Amino acid sequence: MKITRNFILGAITSCVLLFLIFWMVQIQSDQNTLSIYKEKKEDVIPISLKLSIERGKKLFIEEDCYSCHKPDKKDGFFRVVIDRVSKEWLYKFIRDEKSLIEDKDSVVLYLRQRFNQSNGKHDKKHLTNDQLNDILNYLNSF
């Protein structure tokens, strides 16, 4: 049997196509496994966390947070903040934003520049740590 260029090219093409098919099947399989895991993970939310989220939602509305922050719209504000600061800093920001502005806190200055606003409404000194945790749990539920 004589091996020609066409035979070699056909064999290489077949091998590449088989590799691509197996690779695509593997990716699809991994994505299905990941989505099943996410669905199961969401089903196992502890009751205490569900109650905290409900309280947080109520506080979020009562404290008029929704007038500026739209967590269901995925504006990115919360993710940008939560990934860069400690919980203690966030408590201070929510309770007394003006003092952080006066201290020229670098994170506050960055947020003011990035989101082009700081209306000083973060003056919630009356909120307890538990209430702030409830609000943060509500925001994390998105």
N, CA, C and O atoms as CSV, one atom per row, in Angstrom:
chain,resi,resn,atom,element,x,y,z
A,1,MET,N,N,0.844,-1.176,0.000
A,1,MET,CA,C,0.000,0.000,0.000
A,1,MET,C,C,0.889,1.237,0.000
A,1,MET,O,O,1.815,1.358,0.802
A,2,LYS,N,N,0.593,2.133,-0.896
A,2,LYS,CA,C,1.378,3.342,-1.029
A,2,LYS,C,C,0.743,4.437,-0.167
A,2,LYS,O,O,-0.456,4.699,-0.267
A,3,ILE,N,N,1.566,5.077,0.688
A,3,ILE,CA,C,1.074,6.152,1.555
A,3,ILE,C,C,1.289,7.471,0.824
A,3,ILE,O,O,2.410,7.844,0.479
A,4,THR,N,N,0.180,8.159,0.603
A,4,THR,CA,C,0.243,9.423,-0.128
A,4,THR,C,C,0.065,10.603,0.824
A,4,THR,O,O,-0.269,10.440,1.998
A,5,ARG,N,N,0.298,11.784,0.283
A,5,ARG,CA,C,0.089,12.997,1.079
A,5,ARG,C,C,-1.364,13.122,1.515
A,5,ARG,O,O,-1.641,13.519,2.646
A,6,ASN,N,N,-2.276,12.793,0.642
A,6,ASN,CA,C,-3.703,12.876,0.970
A,6,ASN,C,C,-4.063,11.925,2.106
A,6,ASN,O,O,-4.869,12.269,2.971
A,7,PHE,N,N,-3.475,10.738,2.110
A,7,PHE,CA,C,-3.740,9.769,3.169
A,7,PHE,C,C,-3.241,10.319,4.511
A,7,PHE,O,O,-3.957,10.243,5.510
A,8,ILE,N,N,-2.035,10.864,4.545
A,8,ILE,CA,C,-1.462,11.412,5.784
A,8,ILE,C,C,-2.274,12.622,6.255
A,8,ILE,O,O,-2.579,12.745,7.441
A,9,LEU,N,N,-2.618,13.502,5.330
A,9,LEU,CA,C,-3.408,14.679,5.670
A,9,LEU,C,C,-4.780,14.270,6.211
A,9,LEU,O,O,-5.265,14.860,7.177
A,10,GLY,N,N,-5.394,13.285,5.608
A,10,GLY,CA,C,-6.690,12.789,6.079
A,10,GLY,C,C,-6.587,12.188,7.473
A,10,GLY,O,O,-7.464,12.409,8.308
A,11,ALA,N,N,-5.525,11.429,7.733
A,11,ALA,CA,C,-5.336,10.824,9.051
A,11,ALA,C,C,-5.131,11.895,10.116
A,11,ALA,O,O,-5.701,11.806,11.204
A,12,ILE,N,N,-4.330,12.894,9.812
A,12,ILE,CA,C,-4.084,13.980,10.770
A,12,ILE,C,C,-5.373,14.754,11.036
A,12,ILE,O,O,-5.687,15.069,12.184
A,13,THR,N,N,-6.112,15.058,9.980
A,13,THR,CA,C,-7.378,15.776,10.128
A,13,THR,C,C,-8.354,14.981,10.983
A,13,THR,O,O,-9.026,15.551,11.842
A,14,SER,N,N,-8.440,13.676,10.761
A,14,SER,CA,C,-9.327,12.821,11.552
A,14,SER,C,C,-8.935,12.836,13.021
A,14,SER,O,O,-9.800,12.919,13.894
A,15,CYS,N,N,-7.648,12.757,13.300
A,15,CYS,CA,C,-7.171,12.776,14.691
A,15,CYS,C,C,-7.505,14.103,15.365
A,15,CYS,O,O,-7.946,14.128,16.514
A,16,VAL,N,N,-7.294,15.198,14.653
A,16,VAL,CA,C,-7.591,16.519,15.218
A,16,VAL,C,C,-9.083,16.648,15.495
A,16,VAL,O,O,-9.472,17.137,16.555
A,17,LEU,N,N,-9.918,16.219,14.564
A,17,LEU,CA,C,-11.367,16.291,14.759
A,17,LEU,C,C,-11.815,15.432,15.935
A,17,LEU,O,O,-12.654,15.864,16.725
A,18,LEU,N,N,-11.274,14.234,16.064
A,18,LEU,CA,C,-11.616,13.380,17.202
A,18,LEU,C,C,-11.210,14.039,18.517
A,18,LEU,O,O,-11.967,14.022,19.487
A,19,PHE,N,N,-10.021,14.616,18.544
A,19,PHE,CA,C,-9.567,15.306,19.746
A,19,PHE,C,C,-10.522,16.442,20.104
A,19,PHE,O,O,-10.907,16.580,21.265
A,20,LEU,N,N,-10.909,17.259,19.117
A,20,LEU,CA,C,-11.817,18.376,19.367
A,20,LEU,C,C,-13.174,17.904,19.873
A,20,LEU,O,O,-13.752,18.517,20.771
A,21,ILE,N,N,-13.682,16.819,19.302
A,21,ILE,CA,C,-14.974,16.281,19.739
A,21,ILE,C,C,-14.894,15.834,21.191
A,21,ILE,O,O,-15.762,16.182,21.991
A,22,PHE,N,N,-13.865,15.067,21.545
A,22,PHE,CA,C,-13.718,14.607,22.929
A,22,PHE,C,C,-13.517,15.784,23.885
A,22,PHE,O,O,-14.040,15.778,25.000
A,23,TRP,N,N,-12.768,16.780,23.452
A,23,TRP,CA,C,-12.520,17.953,24.277
A,23,TRP,C,C,-13.817,18.724,24.537
A,23,TRP,O,O,-14.067,19.149,25.665
A,24,MET,N,N,-14.644,18.907,23.499
A,24,MET,CA,C,-15.907,19.619,23.650
A,24,MET,C,C,-16.876,18.847,24.535
A,24,MET,O,O,-17.593,19.448,25.334
A,25,VAL,N,N,-16.909,17.538,24.405
A,25,VAL,CA,C,-17.767,16.713,25.259
A,25,VAL,C,C,-17.329,16.852,26.715
A,25,VAL,O,O,-18.172,16.936,27.609
A,26,GLN,N,N,-16.024,16.879,26.962
A,26,GLN,CA,C,-15.503,17.022,28.320
A,26,GLN,C,C,-15.889,18.372,28.919
A,26,GLN,O,O,-16.286,18.446,30.082
A,27,ILE,N,N,-15.773,19.433,28.132
A,27,ILE,CA,C,-16.147,20.770,28.615
A,27,ILE,C,C,-17.629,20.804,28.959
A,27,ILE,O,O,-18.008,21.318,30.012
A,28,GLN,N,N,-18.466,20.266,28.091
A,28,GLN,CA,C,-19.905,20.246,28.348
A,28,GLN,C,C,-20.212,19.442,29.599
A,28,GLN,O,O,-21.056,19.836,30.404
A,29,SER,N,N,-19.542,18.336,29.762
A,29,SER,CA,C,-19.734,17.495,30.942
A,29,SER,C,C,-19.348,18.249,32.211
A,29,SER,O,O,-20.055,18.176,33.216
A,30,ASP,N,N,-18.224,18.975,32.168
A,30,ASP,CA,C,-17.787,19.756,33.325
A,30,ASP,C,C,-18.791,20.851,33.659
A,30,ASP,O,O,-19.063,21.098,34.834
A,31,GLN,N,N,-19.346,21.511,32.645
A,31,GLN,CA,C,-20.319,22.572,32.885
A,31,GLN,C,C,-21.598,22.008,33.491
A,31,GLN,O,O,-22.185,22.622,34.381
A,32,ASN,N,N,-22.033,20.847,33.018
A,32,ASN,CA,C,-23.225,20.227,33.587
A,32,ASN,C,C,-22.996,19.862,35.045
A,32,ASN,O,O,-23.874,20.068,35.883
A,33,THR,N,N,-21.828,19.325,35.353
A,33,THR,CA,C,-21.506,18.962,36.730
A,33,THR,C,C,-21.494,20.198,37.609
A,33,THR,O,O,-22.005,20.167,38.729
A,34,LEU,N,N,-20.915,21.291,37.114
A,34,LEU,CA,C,-20.850,22.528,37.872
A,34,LEU,C,C,-22.242,23.083,38.126
A,34,LEU,O,O,-22.526,23.535,39.235
A,35,SER,N,N,-23.118,23.059,37.126
A,35,SER,CA,C,-24.465,23.590,37.320
A,35,SER,C,C,-25.261,22.730,38.290
A,35,SER,O,O,-26.064,23.259,39.059
A,36,ILE,N,N,-25.059,21.426,38.272
A,36,ILE,CA,C,-25.731,20.545,39.233
A,36,ILE,C,C,-25.245,20.857,40.633
A,36,ILE,O,O,-26.042,20.904,41.569
A,37,TYR,N,N,-23.933,21.075,40.791
A,37,TYR,CA,C,-23.370,21.404,42.097
A,37,TYR,C,C,-23.947,22.719,42.603
A,37,TYR,O,O,-24.300,22.825,43.778
A,38,LYS,N,N,-24.051,23.737,41.720
A,38,LYS,CA,C,-24.594,25.028,42.126
A,38,LYS,C,C,-26.044,24.888,42.570
A,38,LYS,O,O,-26.447,25.488,43.567
A,39,GLU,N,N,-26.830,24.104,41.842
A,39,GLU,CA,C,-28.226,23.915,42.209
A,39,GLU,C,C,-28.328,23.257,43.574
A,39,GLU,O,O,-29.137,23.679,44.401
A,40,LYS,N,N,-27.527,22.236,43.824
A,40,LYS,CA,C,-27.567,21.558,45.114
A,40,LYS,C,C,-27.103,22.492,46.219
A,40,LYS,O,O,-27.656,22.473,47.319
A,41,LYS,N,N,-26.095,23.309,45.943
A,41,LYS,CA,C,-25.566,24.235,46.932
A,41,LYS,C,C,-26.647,25.226,47.352
A,41,LYS,O,O,-26.775,25.534,48.537
A,42,GLU,N,N,-27.425,25.729,46.396
A,42,GLU,CA,C,-28.478,26.682,46.707
A,42,GLU,C,C,-29.592,26.040,47.523
A,42,GLU,O,O,-30.246,26.715,48.318
A,43,ASP,N,N,-29.811,24.762,47.337
A,43,ASP,CA,C,-30.863,24.077,48.072
A,43,ASP,C,C,-30.523,23.899,49.545
A,43,ASP,O,O,-31.417,23.642,50.350
A,44,VAL,N,N,-29.261,24.028,49.914
A,44,VAL,CA,C,-28.820,23.704,51.259
A,44,VAL,C,C,-28.548,24.968,52.080
A,44,VAL,O,O,-27.698,24.950,52.970
A,45,ILE,N,N,-29.246,26.045,51.799
A,45,ILE,CA,C,-29.070,27.274,52.567
A,45,ILE,C,C,-29.699,27.070,53.943
A,45,ILE,O,O,-30.879,26.734,54.044
A,46,PRO,N,N,-28.917,27.271,54.997
A,46,PRO,CA,C,-29.460,27.096,56.349
A,46,PRO,C,C,-30.614,28.059,56.617
A,46,PRO,O,O,-30.652,29.168,56.084
A,47,ILE,N,N,-31.536,27.622,57.436
A,47,ILE,CA,C,-32.709,28.437,57.759
A,47,ILE,C,C,-32.288,29.754,58.397
A,47,ILE,O,O,-32.880,30.797,58.119
A,48,SER,N,N,-31.267,29.710,59.252
A,48,SER,CA,C,-30.822,30.943,59.914
A,48,SER,C,C,-30.337,31.973,58.890
A,48,SER,O,O,-30.561,33.172,59.058
A,49,LEU,N,N,-29.676,31.504,57.835
A,49,LEU,CA,C,-29.216,32.420,56.788
A,49,LEU,C,C,-30.402,32.960,55.992
A,49,LEU,O,O,-30.428,34.138,55.637
A,50,LYS,N,N,-31.380,32.104,55.712
A,50,LYS,CA,C,-32.573,32.568,54.997
A,50,LYS,C,C,-33.284,33.664,55.788
A,50,LYS,O,O,-33.724,34.666,55.225
A,51,LEU,N,N,-33.392,33.458,57.105
A,51,LEU,CA,C,-34.039,34.465,57.952
A,51,LEU,C,C,-33.224,35.759,57.969
A,51,LEU,O,O,-33.786,36.853,57.929
A,52,SER,N,N,-31.909,35.627,58.028
A,52,SER,CA,C,-31.034,36.800,58.004
A,52,SER,C,C,-31.208,37.570,56.695
A,52,SER,O,O,-31.266,38.799,56.698
A,53,ILE,N,N,-31.291,36.850,55.585
A,53,ILE,CA,C,-31.478,37.489,54.276
A,53,ILE,C,C,-32.809,38.236,54.234
A,53,ILE,O,O,-32.882,39.348,53.710
A,54,GLU,N,N,-33.854,37.630,54.781
A,54,GLU,CA,C,-35.166,38.293,54.808
A,54,GLU,C,C,-35.122,39.563,55.654
A,54,GLU,O,O,-35.660,40.598,55.261
A,55,ARG,N,N,-34.476,39.476,56.823
A,55,ARG,CA,C,-34.344,40.669,57.672
A,55,ARG,C,C,-33.515,41.738,56.958
A,55,ARG,O,O,-33.828,42.927,57.017
A,56,GLY,N,N,-32.455,41.293,56.284
A,56,GLY,CA,C,-31.601,42.230,55.559
A,56,GLY,C,C,-32.345,42.942,54.445
A,56,GLY,O,O,-32.156,44.139,54.228
A,57,LYS,N,N,-33.191,42.205,53.739
A,57,LYS,CA,C,-33.982,42.813,52.662
A,57,LYS,C,C,-34.916,43.877,53.233
A,57,LYS,O,O,-35.050,44.968,52.680
A,58,LYS,N,N,-35.551,43.540,54.340
A,58,LYS,CA,C,-36.471,44.484,54.981
A,58,LYS,C,C,-35.719,45.748,55.419
A,58,LYS,O,O,-36.181,46.864,55.181
A,59,LEU,N,N,-34.568,45.566,56.056
A,59,LEU,CA,C,-33.759,46.713,56.486
A,59,LEU,C,C,-33.271,47.532,55.289
A,59,LEU,O,O,-33.264,48.762,55.332
A,60,PHE,N,N,-32.870,46.849,54.238
A,60,PHE,CA,C,-32.365,47.507,53.028
A,60,PHE,C,C,-33.417,48.464,52.476
A,60,PHE,O,O,-33.098,49.567,52.032
A,61,ILE,N,N,-34.665,48.029,52.512
A,61,ILE,CA,C,-35.765,48.866,52.020
A,61,ILE,C,C,-36.088,49.970,53.024
A,61,ILE,O,O,-36.236,51.134,52.649
A,62,GLU,N,N,-36.199,49.598,54.314
A,62,GLU,CA,C,-36.555,50.574,55.347
A,62,GLU,C,C,-35.519,51.693,55.472
A,62,GLU,O,O,-35.877,52.847,55.710
A,63,GLU,N,N,-34.261,51.360,55.313
A,63,GLU,CA,C,-33.188,52.352,55.453
A,63,GLU,C,C,-32.952,53.131,54.160
A,63,GLU,O,O,-32.032,53.945,54.083
A,64,ASP,N,N,-33.773,52.885,53.154
A,64,ASP,CA,C,-33.719,53.592,51.873
A,64,ASP,C,C,-32.417,53.342,51.108
A,64,ASP,O,O,-31.977,54.195,50.336
A,65,CYS,N,N,-31.811,52.190,51.318
A,65,CYS,CA,C,-30.571,51.845,50.604
A,65,CYS,C,C,-30.850,51.668,49.111
A,65,CYS,O,O,-30.005,51.966,48.267
A,66,TYR,N,N,-32.057,51.176,48.804
A,66,TYR,CA,C,-32.394,50.864,47.416
A,66,TYR,C,C,-32.486,52.121,46.554
A,66,TYR,O,O,-32.424,52.035,45.328
A,67,SER,N,N,-32.632,53.282,47.181
A,67,SER,CA,C,-32.712,54.505,46.373
A,67,SER,C,C,-31.422,54.735,45.582
A,67,SER,O,O,-31.445,55.359,44.522
A,68,CYS,N,N,-30.298,54.231,46.098
A,68,CYS,CA,C,-29.015,54.371,45.380
A,68,CYS,C,C,-28.458,53.032,44.908
A,68,CYS,O,O,-27.899,52.942,43.815
A,69,HIS,N,N,-28.607,52.008,45.713
A,69,HIS,CA,C,-28.005,50.705,45.416
A,69,HIS,C,C,-29.057,49.761,44.849
A,69,HIS,O,O,-30.133,49.597,45.423
A,70,LYS,N,N,-28.739,49.148,43.728
A,70,LYS,CA,C,-29.647,48.216,43.051
A,70,LYS,C,C,-28.948,46.869,42.905
A,70,LYS,O,O,-28.465,46.549,41.820
A,71,PRO,N,N,-28.883,46.077,43.966
A,71,PRO,CA,C,-28.131,44.815,43.885
A,71,PRO,C,C,-28.689,43.845,42.854
A,71,PRO,O,O,-27.944,43.043,42.290
A,72,ASP,N,N,-29.994,43.909,42.601
A,72,ASP,CA,C,-30.596,43.012,41.619
A,72,ASP,C,C,-30.267,43.438,40.187
A,72,ASP,O,O,-30.511,42.679,39.250
A,73,LYS,N,N,-29.722,44.628,40.007
A,73,LYS,CA,C,-29.361,45.114,38.672
A,73,LYS,C,C,-27.905,44.823,38.336
A,73,LYS,O,O,-27.457,45.114,37.226
A,74,LYS,N,N,-27.175,44.263,39.262
A,74,LYS,CA,C,-25.777,43.860,39.036
A,74,LYS,C,C,-24.913,45.040,38.592
A,74,LYS,O,O,-24.159,44.940,37.623
A,75,ASP,N,N,-25.033,46.160,39.314
A,75,ASP,CA,C,-24.226,47.324,38.940
A,75,ASP,C,C,-22.764,47.184,39.331
A,75,ASP,O,O,-21.936,48.001,38.930
A,76,GLY,N,N,-22.442,46.175,40.097
A,76,GLY,CA,C,-21.055,45.905,40.414
A,76,GLY,C,C,-20.537,46.592,41.659
A,76,GLY,O,O,-19.446,46.270,42.129
A,77,PHE,N,N,-21.292,47.529,42.204
A,77,PHE,CA,C,-20.805,48.279,43.356
A,77,PHE,C,C,-20.457,47.364,44.521
A,77,PHE,O,O,-19.359,47.443,45.072
A,78,PHE,N,N,-21.372,46.512,44.889
A,78,PHE,CA,C,-21.154,45.670,46.065
A,78,PHE,C,C,-19.950,44.760,45.882
A,78,PHE,O,O,-19.131,44.647,46.795
A,79,ARG,N,N,-19.817,44.117,44.749
A,79,ARG,CA,C,-18.680,43.210,44.500
A,79,ARG,C,C,-17.358,43.969,44.534
A,79,ARG,O,O,-16.366,43.475,45.072
A,80,VAL,N,N,-17.346,45.160,43.962
A,80,VAL,CA,C,-16.116,45.954,43.965
A,80,VAL,C,C,-15.708,46.269,45.397
A,80,VAL,O,O,-14.526,46.219,45.738
A,81,VAL,N,N,-16.680,46.591,46.224
A,81,VAL,CA,C,-16.386,46.969,47.607
A,81,VAL,C,C,-16.046,45.755,48.451
A,81,VAL,O,O,-15.008,45.739,49.113
A,82,ILE,N,N,-16.881,44.756,48.443
A,82,ILE,CA,C,-16.743,43.624,49.362
A,82,ILE,C,C,-15.449,42.849,49.140
A,82,ILE,O,O,-14.917,42.257,50.078
A,83,ASP,N,N,-14.941,42.846,47.921
A,83,ASP,CA,C,-13.703,42.122,47.638
A,83,ASP,C,C,-12.455,42.874,48.094
A,83,ASP,O,O,-11.361,42.310,48.081
A,84,ARG,N,N,-12.599,44.125,48.492
A,84,ARG,CA,C,-11.424,44.946,48.807
A,84,ARG,C,C,-11.338,45.408,50.247
A,84,ARG,O,O,-10.292,45.904,50.666
A,85,VAL,N,N,-12.391,45.263,51.006
A,85,VAL,CA,C,-12.381,45.829,52.356
A,85,VAL,C,C,-12.779,44.782,53.389
A,85,VAL,O,O,-13.369,43.751,53.067
A,86,SER,N,N,-12.441,45.077,54.628
A,86,SER,CA,C,-12.841,44.193,55.726
A,86,SER,C,C,-14.277,44.511,56.127
A,86,SER,O,O,-14.822,45.556,55.774
A,87,LYS,N,N,-14.859,43.608,56.854
A,87,LYS,CA,C,-16.216,43.810,57.338
A,87,LYS,C,C,-16.258,45.018,58.279
A,87,LYS,O,O,-17.214,45.793,58.262
A,88,GLU,N,N,-15.223,45.167,59.093
A,88,GLU,CA,C,-15.168,46.287,60.033
A,88,GLU,C,C,-15.140,47.625,59.285
A,88,GLU,O,O,-15.808,48.581,59.681
A,89,TRP,N,N,-14.360,47.681,58.200
A,89,TRP,CA,C,-14.309,48.907,57.413
A,89,TRP,C,C,-15.678,49.201,56.813
A,89,TRP,O,O,-16.126,50.347,56.795
A,90,LEU,N,N,-16.330,48.165,56.328
A,90,LEU,CA,C,-17.648,48.331,55.719
A,90,LEU,C,C,-18.657,48.840,56.749
A,90,LEU,O,O,-19.483,49.700,56.441
A,91,TYR,N,N,-18.587,48.307,57.976
A,91,TYR,CA,C,-19.458,48.805,59.049
A,91,TYR,C,C,-19.220,50.301,59.266
A,91,TYR,O,O,-20.165,51.082,59.378
A,92,LYS,N,N,-17.958,50.683,59.323
A,92,LYS,CA,C,-17.626,52.092,59.551
A,92,LYS,C,C,-18.134,52.951,58.397
A,92,LYS,O,O,-18.652,54.045,58.617
A,93,PHE,N,N,-17.988,52.461,57.179
A,93,PHE,CA,C,-18.449,53.199,56.002
A,93,PHE,C,C,-19.958,53.405,56.043
A,93,PHE,O,O,-20.447,54.501,55.768
A,94,ILE,N,N,-20.682,52.368,56.382
A,94,ILE,CA,C,-22.146,52.469,56.416
A,94,ILE,C,C,-22.595,53.378,57.558
A,94,ILE,O,O,-23.544,54.149,57.414
A,95,ARG,N,N,-21.912,53.281,58.680
A,95,ARG,CA,C,-22.312,54.068,59.848
A,95,ARG,C,C,-21.872,55.533,59.766
A,95,ARG,O,O,-22.580,56.418,60.246
A,96,ASP,N,N,-20.725,55.790,59.169
A,96,ASP,CA,C,-20.192,57.154,59.207
A,96,ASP,C,C,-19.269,57.416,58.018
A,96,ASP,O,O,-18.053,57.530,58.173
A,97,GLU,N,N,-19.851,57.506,56.863
A,97,GLU,CA,C,-19.090,57.737,55.631
A,97,GLU,C,C,-18.334,59.065,55.677
A,97,GLU,O,O,-17.207,59.162,55.192
A,98,LYS,N,N,-18.960,60.083,56.262
A,98,LYS,CA,C,-18.351,61.420,56.273
A,98,LYS,C,C,-16.997,61.434,56.970
A,98,LYS,O,O,-16.084,62.134,56.532
A,99,SER,N,N,-16.856,60.670,58.047
A,99,SER,CA,C,-15.563,60.663,58.748
A,99,SER,C,C,-14.476,60.036,57.877
A,99,SER,O,O,-13.321,60.460,57.921
A,100,LEU,N,N,-14.844,59.027,57.087
A,100,LEU,CA,C,-13.864,58.420,56.181
A,100,LEU,C,C,-13.471,59.388,55.068
A,100,LEU,O,O,-12.319,59.414,54.636
A,101,ILE,N,N,-14.428,60.175,54.613
A,101,ILE,CA,C,-14.133,61.181,53.587
A,101,ILE,C,C,-13.188,62.237,54.159
A,101,ILE,O,O,-12.217,62.633,53.515
A,102,GLU,N,N,-13.490,62.686,55.383
A,102,GLU,CA,C,-12.640,63.693,56.029
A,102,GLU,C,C,-11.229,63.166,56.263
A,102,GLU,O,O,-10.257,63.917,56.176
A,103,ASP,N,N,-11.117,61.862,56.562
A,103,ASP,CA,C,-9.803,61.240,56.780
A,103,ASP,C,C,-9.096,60.915,55.468
A,103,ASP,O,O,-7.977,60.403,55.464
A,104,LYS,N,N,-9.763,61.218,54.356
A,104,LYS,CA,C,-9.227,60.937,53.015
A,104,LYS,C,C,-8.853,59.463,52.848
A,104,LYS,O,O,-7.786,59.114,52.343
A,105,ASP,N,N,-9.777,58.620,53.293
A,105,ASP,CA,C,-9.593,57.174,53.161
A,105,ASP,C,C,-9.471,56.820,51.676
A,105,ASP,O,O,-10.307,57.223,50.867
A,106,SER,N,N,-8.444,56.077,51.329
A,106,SER,CA,C,-8.162,55.785,49.916
A,106,SER,C,C,-9.281,54.990,49.249
A,106,SER,O,O,-9.570,55.198,48.070
A,107,VAL,N,N,-9.907,54.088,49.987
A,107,VAL,CA,C,-10.988,53.285,49.398
A,107,VAL,C,C,-12.197,54.166,49.098
A,107,VAL,O,O,-12.801,54.054,48.031
A,108,VAL,N,N,-12.549,55.039,50.034
A,108,VAL,CA,C,-13.687,55.939,49.812
A,108,VAL,C,C,-13.411,56.856,48.624
A,108,VAL,O,O,-14.289,57.088,47.793
A,109,LEU,N,N,-12.200,57.369,48.551
A,109,LEU,CA,C,-11.859,58.236,47.418
A,109,LEU,C,C,-11.941,57.474,46.099
A,109,LEU,O,O,-12.408,58.008,45.093
A,110,TYR,N,N,-11.486,56.227,46.109
A,110,TYR,CA,C,-11.583,55.391,44.907
A,110,TYR,C,C,-13.047,55.169,44.524
A,110,TYR,O,O,-13.410,55.286,43.353
A,111,LEU,N,N,-13.882,54.849,45.508
A,111,LEU,CA,C,-15.300,54.586,45.223
A,111,LEU,C,C,-15.998,55.835,44.697
A,111,LEU,O,O,-16.819,55.757,43.782
A,112,ARG,N,N,-15.671,56.977,45.275
A,112,ARG,CA,C,-16.273,58.229,44.801
A,112,ARG,C,C,-15.892,58.489,43.350
A,112,ARG,O,O,-16.712,58.949,42.556
A,113,GLN,N,N,-14.638,58.190,43.011
A,113,GLN,CA,C,-14.181,58.395,41.635
A,113,GLN,C,C,-14.811,57.368,40.698
A,113,GLN,O,O,-15.292,57.723,39.622
A,114,ARG,N,N,-14.811,56.115,41.096
A,114,ARG,CA,C,-15.299,55.043,40.218
A,114,ARG,C,C,-16.795,55.149,39.961
A,114,ARG,O,O,-17.243,54.990,38.826
A,115,PHE,N,N,-17.576,55.421,41.016
A,115,PHE,CA,C,-19.031,55.441,40.864
A,115,PHE,C,C,-19.583,56.861,40.769
A,115,PHE,O,O,-20.796,57.060,40.701
A,116,ASN,N,N,-18.688,57.843,40.764
A,116,ASN,CA,C,-19.031,59.231,40.503
A,116,ASN,C,C,-20.094,59.786,41.444
A,116,ASN,O,O,-20.914,60.615,41.049
A,117,GLN,N,N,-20.075,59.330,42.666
A,117,GLN,CA,C,-21.006,59.903,43.630
A,117,GLN,C,C,-20.650,59.471,45.034
A,117,GLN,O,O,-20.017,58.439,45.257
A,118,SER,N,N,-21.063,60.269,45.939
A,118,SER,CA,C,-21.039,59.941,47.351
A,118,SER,C,C,-21.963,60.951,47.984
A,118,SER,O,O,-21.591,62.103,48.207
A,119,ASN,N,N,-23.163,60.510,48.268
A,119,ASN,CA,C,-24.172,61.447,48.722
A,119,ASN,C,C,-24.224,61.584,50.237
A,119,ASN,O,O,-25.058,62.323,50.761
A,120,GLY,N,N,-23.354,60.889,50.941
A,120,GLY,CA,C,-23.316,61.016,52.388
A,120,GLY,C,C,-24.480,60.368,53.107
A,120,GLY,O,O,-24.684,60.613,54.296
A,121,LYS,N,N,-25.244,59.548,52.410
A,121,LYS,CA,C,-26.377,58.887,53.062
A,121,LYS,C,C,-25.948,57.747,53.977
A,121,LYS,O,O,-26.764,57.187,54.709
A,122,HIS,N,N,-24.669,57.411,53.932
A,122,HIS,CA,C,-24.185,56.346,54.809
A,122,HIS,C,C,-23.929,56.937,56.190
A,122,HIS,O,O,-22.786,57.129,56.603
A,123,ASP,N,N,-25.010,57.215,56.882
A,123,ASP,CA,C,-24.960,57.750,58.238
A,123,ASP,C,C,-25.940,56.930,59.072
A,123,ASP,O,O,-26.942,57.444,59.567
A,124,LYS,N,N,-25.632,55.662,59.214
A,124,LYS,CA,C,-26.552,54.709,59.843
A,124,LYS,C,C,-25.993,54.231,61.183
A,124,LYS,O,O,-25.871,53.031,61.427
A,125,LYS,N,N,-25.656,55.192,62.043
A,125,LYS,CA,C,-25.044,54.865,63.337
A,125,LYS,C,C,-25.952,54.009,64.212
A,125,LYS,O,O,-25.477,53.309,65.107
A,126,HIS,N,N,-27.230,54.063,63.961
A,126,HIS,CA,C,-28.193,53.340,64.788
A,126,HIS,C,C,-28.244,51.837,64.482
A,126,HIS,O,O,-28.821,51.077,65.260
A,127,LEU,N,N,-27.661,51.402,63.384
A,127,LEU,CA,C,-27.715,49.978,63.022
A,127,LEU,C,C,-26.700,49.172,63.831
A,127,LEU,O,O,-25.550,49.580,63.996
A,128,THR,N,N,-27.147,48.029,64.329
A,128,THR,CA,C,-26.268,47.139,65.090
A,128,THR,C,C,-25.442,46.285,64.129
A,128,THR,O,O,-25.720,46.233,62.931
A,129,ASN,N,N,-24.431,45.622,64.667
A,129,ASN,CA,C,-23.632,44.705,63.841
A,129,ASN,C,C,-24.500,43.597,63.264
A,129,ASN,O,O,-24.322,43.207,62.111
A,130,ASP,N,N,-25.440,43.087,64.056
A,130,ASP,CA,C,-26.333,42.030,63.560
A,130,ASP,C,C,-27.178,42.534,62.395
A,130,ASP,O,O,-27.374,41.819,61.412
A,131,GLN,N,N,-27.673,43.751,62.501
A,131,GLN,CA,C,-28.469,44.309,61.409
A,131,GLN,C,C,-27.614,44.516,60.156
A,131,GLN,O,O,-28.060,44.248,59.040
A,132,LEU,N,N,-26.396,44.990,60.349
A,132,LEU,CA,C,-25.498,45.160,59.203
A,132,LEU,C,C,-25.152,43.810,58.582
A,132,LEU,O,O,-25.063,43.694,57.360
A,133,ASN,N,N,-24.958,42.791,59.416
A,133,ASN,CA,C,-24.717,41.439,58.885
A,133,ASN,C,C,-25.902,40.962,58.061
A,133,ASN,O,O,-25.723,40.343,57.012
A,134,ASP,N,N,-27.118,41.250,58.535
A,134,ASP,CA,C,-28.315,40.858,57.786
A,134,ASP,C,C,-28.339,41.540,56.414
A,134,ASP,O,O,-28.651,40.906,55.406
A,135,ILE,N,N,-28.013,42.822,56.385
A,135,ILE,CA,C,-27.987,43.550,55.109
A,135,ILE,C,C,-26.926,42.966,54.183
A,135,ILE,O,O,-27.177,42.779,52.992
A,136,LEU,N,N,-25.747,42.678,54.719
A,136,LEU,CA,C,-24.672,42.104,53.894
A,136,LEU,C,C,-25.043,40.712,53.397
A,136,LEU,O,O,-24.723,40.357,52.262
A,137,ASN,N,N,-25.713,39.918,54.233
A,137,ASN,CA,C,-26.177,38.597,53.782
A,137,ASN,C,C,-27.195,38.743,52.662
A,137,ASN,O,O,-27.185,37.970,51.704
A,138,TYR,N,N,-28.075,39.735,52.781
A,138,TYR,CA,C,-29.042,39.989,51.714
A,138,TYR,C,C,-28.316,40.342,50.414
A,138,TYR,O,O,-28.647,39.811,49.354
A,139,LEU,N,N,-27.333,41.233,50.493
A,139,LEU,CA,C,-26.589,41.629,49.294
A,139,LEU,C,C,-25.801,40.463,48.717
A,139,LEU,O,O,-25.675,40.341,47.499
A,140,ASN,N,N,-25.273,39.610,49.576
A,140,ASN,CA,C,-24.522,38.439,49.109
A,140,ASN,C,C,-25.418,37.402,48.445
A,140,ASN,O,O,-24.922,36.508,47.760
A,141,SER,N,N,-26.724,37.508,48.635
A,141,SER,CA,C,-27.635,36.518,48.049
A,141,SER,C,C,-27.834,36.736,46.549
A,141,SER,O,O,-28.468,35.915,45.887
A,142,PHE,N,N,-27.308,37.818,46.014
A,142,PHE,CA,C,-27.448,38.098,44.578
A,142,PHE,C,C,-26.303,37.510,43.813
A,142,PHE,O,O,-26.245,37.641,42.590
